[in-house]
Amino acid sequence: MRNLNSPSLTLSRDTLQDALTLASWSPSVIADAQLCLVELISNAWRHGDTPSPGVVILFRGNTLRVGVSDRSSVLPEPRSLDPLSESGRGLHLVAGLTHRWGVSPQKLGKIVWFELDGDA
């Protein structure tokens, strides 16, 4: 498990890449995980009123779980897809690239997380 508390997308993305590379995950899955992580951090900045969201990277057996915490108690929901909208696709992207995602309300804020299952 690795805990990060940094506003740096680069540090978060690189840490995730290093962990998955050490675990011998494929480059395409690493890229998907990084993209989802960046989306969750961006959402924490934009919607969660959190300049420095917490990031947790956890392996449970062959499953990767990444969580991003923010201070907002508003639970995210995917928006209706509007082909002309310039935003609102992020959670659809996370849902499409991961095996599972969800939200865990906390005493102060929430953790938005996703999981990817590795190759056996």
Phi, psi and omega in degrees: 000141178228129177253130176238142174223074186218142175282004185277115174295320182298312179299315180296313180297315181294322178296317178296316179300315180300315181297316182287327176295316177298329179273005177065035176281154183289150180302325181291322178289322176300316180297319178298316180297318179297317179299316179294320177299314179299320179297315181292322177294317179299320177295322178296320177294310189284316187250343188259003178054044185226103181290337180225078182293147175280143179234131176238129177244120188225135172254128173240100186062239182260016182246132174266134173234126178240128179235142177235123182259146174220175186267357183273139176271357179288123181276131182286147174223140177300138178277162172296139181282117176249116184298342181262353182285144178271355179212179176098010181256353189301311181290332173295321177297312179300315180298323182283335185261350183242169177277326179208152171210160180186189182226134175243106177299144179238172178303318177236099178092216185201168171238123172262130187225162170220158177230144173231135177266130179280167176290137181287000000 
